[in-house]
Amino acid sequence: MIADSNIHKKEARLAKRRGMPADRILTLHPEGKQGVNIERRRYDGMRRALLKSIPRAAQGVSFRDVYELVLEHLDPDVFDARVSVGWYVVTVKLDLEARGEIARVEGKGPQRLRRLIPLRKRS
């Protein structure tokens, strides 16, 4: 896994070359498909909410339940009524899978997710 600071530096260089503002991020996809260019504040807010909502426990949480859990952790100033929260859940979830921060739990049935990295405590 690449350190977060190295990933953000690389993304900033790519964004600059492509003429994108630095306050945006190009997401990754676990299958190597083209990522999506989104606002960094929404990416960061959704990333925090997803990592708070997805447990490290082996059984994880069903993807179906993640949406409701994420809503409890979102900043209403960043994710207002005009924003498609579901789209951001899927987009950032795929990015976190590609970065190795979350993983799908093996098995049959509905998709389940578990967190692979510990949550960092705020200082």
C-alpha positions as CSV (number, residue, x, y, z in Angstrom):
1,M,0.0,0.0,0.0
2,I,1.3,3.5,-0.9
3,A,1.4,6.1,1.8
4,D,-1.4,8.6,1.7
5,S,0.9,11.6,1.2
6,N,2.6,10.0,-1.8
7,I,-0.8,9.2,-3.4
8,H,-2.0,12.8,-2.9
9,K,1.3,14.2,-4.3
10,K,1.0,12.0,-7.4
11,E,-2.7,12.9,-7.9
12,A,-1.8,16.6,-7.6
13,R,0.8,16.2,-10.3
14,L,-1.6,14.4,-12.6
15,A,-4.3,17.0,-12.0
16,K,-1.9,19.8,-12.8
17,R,-0.9,18.1,-16.1
18,R,-4.5,17.5,-17.0
19,G,-5.4,21.1,-16.2
20,M,-7.7,20.2,-13.3
21,P,-7.9,22.4,-10.2
22,A,-5.8,21.1,-7.2
23,D,-8.8,20.9,-5.0
24,R,-10.1,17.9,-6.9
25,I,-9.1,14.2,-6.9
26,L,-9.1,11.5,-9.5
27,T,-10.4,8.4,-7.9
28,L,-9.0,4.9,-8.5
29,H,-10.9,1.8,-9.5
30,P,-10.1,-1.7,-8.2
31,E,-10.3,-3.2,-11.7
32,G,-8.0,-0.5,-13.2
33,K,-10.8,1.3,-15.0
34,Q,-10.9,5.0,-15.4
35,G,-11.5,6.9,-12.2
36,V,-13.7,9.9,-11.6
37,N,-12.6,13.5,-11.0
38,I,-14.4,14.7,-7.8
39,E,-14.1,17.6,-5.4
40,R,-11.5,16.8,-2.7
41,R,-13.8,18.1,0.2
42,R,-16.5,15.6,-0.9
43,Y,-14.0,12.8,-1.3
44,D,-12.5,13.5,2.1
45,G,-15.9,13.7,3.8
46,M,-17.2,10.5,2.2
47,R,-13.9,8.7,2.9
48,R,-14.1,9.6,6.6
49,A,-17.8,8.6,6.8
50,L,-17.1,5.2,5.0
51,L,-14.2,4.3,7.2
52,K,-16.2,5.2,10.4
53,S,-19.1,3.1,9.1
54,I,-17.2,0.0,7.9
55,P,-15.9,-2.2,10.8
56,R,-12.6,-4.2,10.8
57,A,-14.4,-7.3,12.0
58,A,-14.1,-10.3,9.7
59,Q,-17.8,-10.4,8.9
60,G,-17.8,-6.7,7.9
61,V,-21.1,-4.9,7.1
62,S,-23.4,-5.4,4.2
63,F,-23.1,-2.9,1.4
64,R,-26.8,-2.3,1.6
65,D,-26.4,-1.1,5.2
66,V,-23.4,1.1,4.5
67,Y,-25.6,3.9,2.9
68,E,-27.7,4.4,6.1
69,L,-24.6,4.2,8.3
70,V,-22.7,6.8,6.2
71,L,-25.6,9.3,6.5
72,E,-24.9,9.6,10.3
73,H,-21.3,10.8,9.6
74,L,-21.7,13.2,6.7
75,D,-21.3,17.0,7.0
76,P,-24.6,18.5,5.8
77,D,-22.7,21.6,4.5
78,V,-20.7,19.4,2.1
79,F,-23.5,16.9,1.3
80,D,-26.7,18.9,1.0
81,A,-30.0,17.8,-0.6
82,R,-28.6,18.5,-4.2
83,V,-25.8,15.9,-3.9
84,S,-26.3,12.3,-4.8
85,V,-24.9,10.6,-1.7
86,G,-25.4,7.2,-3.2
87,W,-23.2,8.0,-6.2
88,Y,-20.4,9.2,-3.8
89,V,-20.8,6.1,-1.6
90,V,-20.1,3.9,-4.6
91,T,-17.4,6.0,-6.1
92,V,-15.4,6.5,-2.9
93,K,-16.0,2.8,-1.9
94,L,-14.4,1.7,-5.2
95,D,-11.5,4.1,-4.6
96,L,-10.9,2.7,-1.1
97,E,-10.9,-0.8,-2.4
98,A,-8.4,0.1,-5.0
99,R,-6.1,1.7,-2.3
100,G,-6.4,-1.3,-0.1
101,E,-8.2,0.5,2.7
102,I,-11.3,-1.6,2.6
103,A,-12.1,-5.0,1.1
104,R,-15.0,-7.2,0.1
105,V,-15.7,-10.1,2.4
106,E,-15.4,-13.4,0.5
107,G,-18.6,-15.5,0.3
108,K,-21.9,-15.9,-1.4
109,G,-24.8,-13.5,-0.9
110,P,-25.0,-9.7,-0.8
111,Q,-21.7,-7.8,-0.9
112,R,-20.1,-7.2,2.5
113,L,-17.3,-4.8,3.3
114,R,-14.6,-4.6,6.0
115,R,-12.0,-2.0,6.8
116,L,-8.4,-3.0,6.5
117,I,-6.8,0.0,8.1
118,P,-7.3,1.4,11.6
119,L,-9.1,4.7,12.1
120,R,-6.7,7.5,13.0
121,K,-7.6,9.4,16.2
122,R,-7.8,13.2,15.9
123,S,-5.3,15.1,17.9
